[in-house]
Amino acid sequence: MANHFPNEAEATHDHISPVGSSVAIWLTLLVFTGITVGAAFIDLGPFNIVVALVIATIKATLVVLFFMHVKYTNEKLTPLVIVSAIFFLFLLLGLSMADYATRLWR
Amino acid sequence: MQTSPAAVVEAHAHDNPALLHHFATEGQQKNAASLGMWLFLAQEVMFFGGMFCAYLIYRYKYFGDFGSASQQLSITLGAINTAVLICSSLTVVLAVRAAQLGKRTALVIWLLLTIVLGLVFLGIKADEYAEKFEKHHVPGPHFSYHELLPGQEGKPAAEQQYANPRHAEMYFSLYFAMTGMHALHMIIGVGIFAYLALMAYRGKYGAEYYTPIENSGLYWHFVDIVWIYLFPLLYLIDRHR
């Protein structure tokens, strides 16, 4: 008989985050917060905002993967939902900026 | 593992009373609840995304004015609040862990600590808002703004350029809209966690059933992520000039 619920076998054993790795992620997030504050005072020209957003994205990725357990999830649709949300966010930001950034073009 | 009708009947007969009749197994029920929460969070990404888009457009149009207005915020308070939220995310992780291990007292303590950290964040935010009211930096009829553009301090007084107050007002409109909507999410989060703490104290959650703890945790972490982006975009722009 076909297995209609492929996730259920693993799902009975949920990932429990070890305290040590959670504390390590927490410390990393605090260190990156310090780095982003420090980097804001260094003149990097147009790259200040790039550095700030890259650090923010690293922090967000750590939170999603480890604190939100996505690295250990057995629900394969969860990563799809996350990627879709990011895709549509970039669609919103990208197409809006494509409009505003090119209005002076002739 | 095969799912025969007999196995499903057996799962319902002997196992978890929290297992609802339209789910075959606990694992399936948990995954469905988790996926539903992630779909809600995807919707939240688009909700905050609209405001981030507005910010991006106006930062592009009123570049220097936004830099000037941003420097009216306190980096110290913003950084402390970032750290407070990161600490609260750790307490949420530890609360989920305590629930998974069936440690009731630890669960209640971590939930209460999360609430305390959430309230510390909101207290600092309220202090920042109060300062904005005092300085007339709240958009509306009493708004007034007379500050230099970034990088103008060292110049002779006659050559100094000031920020356009209308453009600075747009920055503060976005500041209040974004941090205000974030703070509303925090207030709702504190309410949810207060309910969870009460139910956890009554022993409703344990290793067998902790879906509300886990999904509320996902919500809390999402609100943390929103702040992770708000902090550099609102507080840290043009500080090097």
Interface residues (C-beta under 8 A of the other chain):
Chain A: M1 N3 H4 F5 N7 E8 A9 E10 A11 T12 D14 I16 S17 V19 S22 V23 W26 L29 L30 T33 G34 T36 V37 A40 F41 I42 D43 L44 N48 I49 A52 L53 I55 A56 K59 A60 V63 V64 F67 M68 H69 T73 N74 E75 L77 T78 V81 I82 S84 A85 I86 F88 L89 L92 L93 S96 M97 Y100 A101
Chain B: M1 Q2 T3 S4 A24 T25 E26 G27 Q28 K30 N31 S34 L35 W38 L39 L41 A42 V45 M46 G49 G50 F52 C53 L56 I57 Y60 K61 I75 A79 T82 A83 I86 C87 S89 L90 V92 V93 L94 V96 R97 Q100 L101 E214 G217 L218 H221 F222 D224 I225 I228 Y229 F231 P232 L233 L236 I237 D238 R239 H240 R241
